[in-house]
Amino acid sequence: MRIVMTGATAGFGLYAAERLLASGASLTIGARNPAALPQSLQGRISALPLDLDALANVRQFAAELGEGPIDVLILNAGLQLAKPATSADGFERTFAVNHLAHYLLLRLLAPRLTTGARVILTGSGTHDPAEKTPVTPPVHADADRLAHPETDPTAEKGVRQACFRAYSTSKLCNIMTAREAAKRLPGIDVLSFDPGYVPHTGLGRDNGRIIATLVSLILPRLMKSDRTSTIPRSGQFLADLAQDTRYAGARGDYWSVRGPALIRIEPSTLARDDAACTRLWDDSARLVGL
Ligand SMILES: NC(=O)c1ccc[n+]([C@@H]2O[C@H](COP(=O)([O-])OP(=O)(O)OC[C@H]3O[C@@H](n4cnc5c(N)ncnc54)[C@H](OP(=O)(O)O)[C@@H]3O)[C@@H](O)[C@H]2O)c1
């Protein structure tokens, strides 16, 4: 089984990659620094350079992967910024890295997916206002306004809120992309994954180590206990989603960690707006130059 993965070098994605290797899968990952892989991956995987900050890197990665068939595509990389930033292509960076780059990678690799292949996009419960997480929730999934927040009258003015909303909305886009991909890619299983809140990953690193550690210690106490997970638990669930026959036939389904279980639930009202999912797909295609 050949698996291609982003976000395998840290956090629960690293744990999932280790589990997938232990099961005998052949793993190719996109990594910002392939020369400095975590010890547990060294010599056991194929690592190609991929910084999702630039769409040219995504095209290069897809080309370097070669022509061989792909059985599983795991789009797990993600960032959460502390200060607004712009990607190499001039888009809001969170939207560019978390959504646009993965969208382009999916489109480029789709022809190489085997029949019955599986695609997993890591989303987040923060995408759903009904979850009432501490992260400012999305209000729309308009790709042009997300790419250029300075043109968005609904954009948050505060730095923290703007960064939080950019994050939750990028995760909404991952979930909507999974739903639309399931329609557009017949014969391919597509699903999205909410790992719950997973403390002690690198996600909050842009805030600095001290704040990130404090958040990891305090937030679990403020959240509903079944919404907090661990690196091994969410990592194992991600590995299961990639390989377990239980998840075969997924048509854009959204799987969420709840306490010790992974359950299939409905995503937010906006994520279930089929017309908005189609619009996001088409607008994203234009933005990435397809
Ligand atoms: N932790 C949570 O509570 C939580 C909750 C819901 C969803 N998620 C999602 O889960 C996924 C994994 O997050 P995590 O918590 O495990 O965080 P993490 O420890 O920071 O891992 C993030 C991964 O994404 C990679 N990455 C980040 N920016 C990249 C870029 N520009 N190009 C290529 N790779 C990049 C990182 O690579 P490097 O090693 O090079 O940095 C790392 O492998 C993300 O999509 C995140 O949004 C996390």
The ligand as an SDF file (V2000), in Angstrom:
LIG
                    3D

 48 52  0  0  0  0  0  0  0  0999 V2000
   -3.6700   20.1060   17.7580 N   0  0  0  0  0  0  0  0  0  0  0  0
   -4.9720   20.2940   17.7020 C   0  0  0  0  0  0  0  0  0  0  0  0
   -5.6250   20.5240   18.7280 O   0  0  0  0  0  0  0  0  0  0  0  0
   -5.7050   20.2220   16.4080 C   0  0  0  0  0  0  0  0  0  0  0  0
   -7.1120   20.2790   16.4470 C   0  0  0  0  0  0  0  0  0  0  0  0
   -7.8200   20.2120   15.2500 C   0  0  0  0  0  0  0  0  0  0  0  0
   -7.1370   20.0870   14.0560 C   0  0  0  0  0  0  0  0  0  0  0  0
   -5.7800   20.0560   14.0420 N   0  0  0  0  0  0  0  0  0  0  0  0
   -5.1180   19.9170   12.7450 C   0  0  0  0  0  0  0  0  0  0  0  0
   -4.3010   18.7630   12.7910 O   0  0  0  0  0  0  0  0  0  0  0  0
   -3.2270   18.8800   11.8530 C   0  0  0  0  0  0  0  0  0  0  0  0
   -1.9270   18.5370   12.5400 C   0  0  0  0  0  0  0  0  0  0  0  0
   -1.7000   19.4950   13.5610 O   0  0  0  0  0  0  0  0  0  0  0  0
   -0.8530   19.2270   14.8840 P   0  0  0  0  0  0  0  0  0  0  0  0
   -1.6730   19.7150   15.9980 O   0  0  0  0  0  0  0  0  0  0  0  0
   -0.3180   17.8520   14.9120 O   0  0  0  0  0  0  0  0  0  0  0  0
    0.2970   20.3300   14.6740 O   0  0  0  0  0  0  0  0  0  0  0  0
    1.8890   20.2510   14.4770 P   0  0  0  0  0  0  0  0  0  0  0  0
    2.4980   19.4200   15.5210 O   0  0  0  0  0  0  0  0  0  0  0  0
    2.3050   21.6680   14.3470 O   0  0  0  0  0  0  0  0  0  0  0  0
    2.0590   19.5170   13.0630 O   0  0  0  0  0  0  0  0  0  0  0  0
    1.7890   20.2210   11.8910 C   0  0  0  0  0  0  0  0  0  0  0  0
    2.4030   19.5120   10.7130 C   0  0  0  0  0  0  0  0  0  0  0  0
    2.1480   20.3190    9.5440 O   0  0  0  0  0  0  0  0  0  0  0  0
    3.4000   20.6150    8.9270 C   0  0  0  0  0  0  0  0  0  0  0  0
    3.3840   21.9410    8.3020 N   0  0  0  0  0  0  0  0  0  0  0  0
    3.0260   23.1180    8.8550 C   0  0  0  0  0  0  0  0  0  0  0  0
    3.2080   24.1250    7.9780 N   0  0  0  0  0  0  0  0  0  0  0  0
    3.6920   23.5600    6.8410 C   0  0  0  0  0  0  0  0  0  0  0  0
    4.1030   24.0650    5.5850 C   0  0  0  0  0  0  0  0  0  0  0  0
    4.0860   25.3810    5.3080 N   0  0  0  0  0  0  0  0  0  0  0  0
    4.5370   23.2000    4.6510 N   0  0  0  0  0  0  0  0  0  0  0  0
    4.6060   21.8810    4.9130 C   0  0  0  0  0  0  0  0  0  0  0  0
    4.2440   21.3280    6.0860 N   0  0  0  0  0  0  0  0  0  0  0  0
    3.7970   22.1680    7.0450 C   0  0  0  0  0  0  0  0  0  0  0  0
    4.4270   20.5670   10.0480 C   0  0  0  0  0  0  0  0  0  0  0  0
    5.7050   20.4010    9.4880 O   0  0  0  0  0  0  0  0  0  0  0  0
    7.0450   20.8800   10.2480 P   0  0  0  0  0  0  0  0  0  0  0  0
    7.4930   19.6960   11.0580 O   0  0  0  0  0  0  0  0  0  0  0  0
    7.9800   21.2240    9.1450 O   0  0  0  0  0  0  0  0  0  0  0  0
    6.6820   22.0610   11.0850 O   0  0  0  0  0  0  0  0  0  0  0  0
    3.9130   19.3610   10.8310 C   0  0  0  0  0  0  0  0  0  0  0  0
    4.3220   18.1580   10.2090 O   0  0  0  0  0  0  0  0  0  0  0  0
   -3.3020   20.3130   11.3160 C   0  0  0  0  0  0  0  0  0  0  0  0
   -3.9530   20.3090   10.0750 O   0  0  0  0  0  0  0  0  0  0  0  0
   -4.1730   21.0330   12.3460 C   0  0  0  0  0  0  0  0  0  0  0  0
   -4.8670   22.1190   11.7750 O   0  0  0  0  0  0  0  0  0  0  0  0
   -5.0390   20.1160   15.1930 C   0  0  0  0  0  0  0  0  0  0  0  0
  1  2  1  0
  2  3  2  0
  2  4  1  0
  4  5  1  0
  4 48  2  0
  5  6  2  0
  6  7  1  0
  7  8  2  0
  8  9  1  0
  8 48  1  0
  9 10  1  0
  9 46  1  0
 10 11  1  0
 11 12  1  0
 11 44  1  0
 12 13  1  0
 13 14  1  0
 14 15  2  0
 14 16  1  0
 14 17  1  0
 17 18  1  0
 18 19  2  0
 18 20  1  0
 18 21  1  0
 21 22  1  0
 22 23  1  0
 23 24  1  0
 23 42  1  0
 24 25  1  0
 25 26  1  0
 25 36  1  0
 26 27  1  0
 26 35  1  0
 27 28  2  0
 28 29  1  0
 29 30  1  0
 29 35  2  0
 30 31  1  0
 30 32  2  0
 32 33  1  0
 33 34  2  0
 34 35  1  0
 36 37  1  0
 36 42  1  0
 37 38  1  0
 38 39  2  0
 38 40  1  0
 38 41  1  0
 42 43  1  0
 44 45  1  0
 44 46  1  0
 46 47  1  0
M  CHG  2   8   1  16  -1
M  END
$$$$
